[in-house]
Amino acid sequence: MPTYKIAVIGDKDSILGFKTIGVDTFPVTSAQAALDTLKKLVSENYGVIFITEELAQGIPDVINELHKRYLPTVVLIPNSKGSLGIGIEQIRKNVEKAIGADILFRKEGR
């Protein structure tokens, strides 16, 4: 059984704390650099890839395609300046898709 790694892509200030817990960190400052890094990580046995919402919004098509795959799991996280709400919205959609109701915000059939 393969061993999967965990990575985080984002601006340096936002991802620094992940390094202290052993997550591979990839500091980037542009959507293109994030895309290049993400493509590399997908081919290198990463099971979970965190990416800041700000960078993810610059590459939405790639993020959406990866959400259709089993691995890697791509999780959008806020950057050091705060959340754009994109990550929690994706989680809400996934939960609603899986069980048919929005149990996070208590609205059905949204």
C-alpha positions as CSV (number, residue, x, y, z in Angstrom):
1,M,0.0,0.0,0.0
2,P,1.5,3.4,-1.0
3,T,2.3,6.1,1.5
4,Y,0.8,9.4,0.6
5,K,2.3,12.8,1.5
6,I,0.7,16.0,2.5
7,A,1.5,19.4,1.0
8,V,0.4,23.0,1.2
9,I,0.7,25.7,-1.5
10,G,0.3,29.4,-0.7
11,D,2.1,32.6,0.2
12,K,4.9,32.2,2.7
13,D,3.1,33.9,5.6
14,S,0.1,31.6,5.2
15,I,1.8,28.3,5.1
16,L,4.8,28.7,7.4
17,G,2.9,27.0,10.4
18,F,2.4,23.9,8.4
19,K,6.1,23.2,8.2
20,T,6.3,22.9,12.0
21,I,4.0,19.9,11.8
22,G,5.8,18.1,9.0
23,V,3.7,19.1,6.0
24,D,5.7,19.8,2.8
25,T,5.4,23.5,2.1
26,F,5.5,25.2,-1.3
27,P,5.5,29.0,-1.1
28,V,4.3,30.6,-4.3
29,T,3.0,34.1,-5.1
30,S,1.1,33.7,-8.4
31,A,-1.6,31.5,-9.8
32,Q,0.8,30.2,-12.5
33,A,3.3,29.2,-10.0
34,A,0.6,27.5,-8.0
35,L,-0.6,25.6,-11.1
36,D,2.9,24.4,-11.9
37,T,3.4,23.3,-8.3
38,L,0.0,21.6,-8.1
39,K,0.7,19.6,-11.4
40,K,4.0,18.5,-10.0
41,L,2.5,17.4,-6.7
42,V,-0.3,15.5,-8.3
43,S,2.3,13.3,-10.1
44,E,4.4,12.8,-6.9
45,N,2.2,10.7,-4.7
46,Y,0.6,13.5,-2.6
47,G,-2.7,12.4,-1.0
48,V,-3.8,15.7,0.4
49,I,-2.9,19.1,-1.0
50,F,-3.9,22.3,0.8
51,I,-4.0,25.5,-1.3
52,T,-4.9,29.0,-0.3
53,E,-8.2,30.2,-1.6
54,E,-6.6,33.3,-3.1
55,L,-4.4,31.2,-5.3
56,A,-7.1,28.6,-6.0
57,Q,-9.4,31.3,-7.4
58,G,-6.8,31.9,-10.1
59,I,-7.0,28.3,-11.3
60,P,-10.6,27.2,-10.8
61,D,-10.8,24.8,-13.7
62,V,-7.9,22.7,-12.5
63,I,-9.2,22.7,-8.9
64,N,-12.7,21.6,-10.1
65,E,-11.1,18.8,-12.2
66,L,-9.1,17.6,-9.2
67,H,-12.2,17.6,-7.0
68,K,-13.7,14.9,-9.3
69,R,-10.8,12.6,-8.6
70,Y,-10.3,10.3,-5.6
71,L,-6.7,11.4,-5.0
72,P,-5.3,13.8,-4.3
73,T,-7.8,15.5,-2.1
74,V,-7.5,19.3,-2.6
75,V,-8.6,21.4,0.3
76,L,-8.9,25.2,0.0
77,I,-7.8,27.1,3.1
78,P,-7.8,30.8,4.0
79,N,-4.6,32.8,3.7
80,S,-3.1,34.9,6.5
81,K,-5.4,37.8,5.5
82,G,-8.6,35.8,6.0
83,S,-11.1,33.6,4.2
84,L,-12.8,34.3,0.9
85,G,-15.5,31.8,1.7
86,I,-14.5,29.6,-1.2
87,G,-13.3,26.6,0.9
88,I,-16.3,26.4,3.1
89,E,-18.6,26.7,0.1
90,Q,-16.9,23.7,-1.5
91,I,-17.2,21.7,1.7
92,R,-20.9,22.6,1.9
93,K,-21.5,21.5,-1.7
94,N,-19.6,18.2,-1.2
95,V,-21.7,17.4,2.0
96,E,-24.9,18.3,0.2
97,K,-24.0,16.1,-2.8
98,A,-23.1,13.2,-0.6
99,I,-26.2,13.2,1.6
100,G,-28.8,15.3,-0.3
101,A,-29.2,18.0,2.3
102,D,-27.2,21.0,3.5
103,I,-26.6,19.9,7.1
104,L,-23.9,22.5,7.6
105,F,-26.2,25.5,7.1
106,R,-29.5,23.7,7.6
107,K,-31.0,24.4,4.1
108,E,-32.3,21.5,2.0
109,G,-32.1,21.3,-1.7
110,R,-30.1,24.4,-2.3
